[in-house]
Amino acid sequence: MVPRSRSYPLSATPVTIFAHLLVIAVTTLVLVWLLDKREGLAFISDDKLKIFNVHPLLMIIGFVLIGGEAIMAYKTIPGTRRAQKATHFILHLIALASGILGVYVIFKFHHEAGIRNMYTLHSWLGMITICLYGLQWLLAFFSYVFPGAKMSVRAAYLPWHSFFGLVIFFLAICTAETGIVQKFIFLGLFKNQEALILNFIGLLLILFAISVGLAVVLPRIY
């Protein structure tokens, strides 16, 4: 007699827990880097590097990490589907606002420091990502929030919304990674403690991207 095969479904829960831990780790490393190894943070300062430092803070923590949490909201937020949807929507709004402010800050820094804009792959990817993110948010707002499309249209658009949401998120990760590499080149960071911190930030962001992708694919098992 052939024994029955057993399936062991993998839940999204341990993956999302790991992703939350990565959020804490990346946030800690970014703050240590900017506050301890760099010159600190400021929107207005004679030290232009303090203005620049606001950019990675907003883009990594505010845009990438919160954006990833927004994607996982349906797997991490307990309660009704309505509560999960509201959390998903609000977190994406916060991420979008952080991204827009982060773009403004880097343009402000370039203007005050006399540096030309949009001359690197990092800047191109960043502008493409923030524009697509804004377009995705607007389409979702008018499809699912207000005034809301017909149910048939919502159902047809949902797979594309999920697909492009992940694509844009992975673009944001690529943008962050190219930004880290760019910082290495500009500052000549190769053999000091700051380089180690940036390497860990880059590595943990990749793990975070993988975790978010898995959390979307895996089911939530109660």
Secondary structure, 3 states (H helix, E strand, C coil): CCCCCCCCCCCCHHHHHHHHHHHHHHHHHHHHHHHHHCCCCCCCCCCHHHHHHHHHHHHHHHHHHHHHHHHCHHHHCCCCHHHHHHHHHHHHHHHHHHHHHHHHHHHHHHHHHCCCCCCCHHHHHHHHHHHHHHHHHHHHHHHHHCCCCCHHHHHHHHHHHHHHHHHHHHHHHHHHHHHHHHHHHHHCCCCCHHHHHHHHHHHHHHHHHHHHHHHHHCCCCC
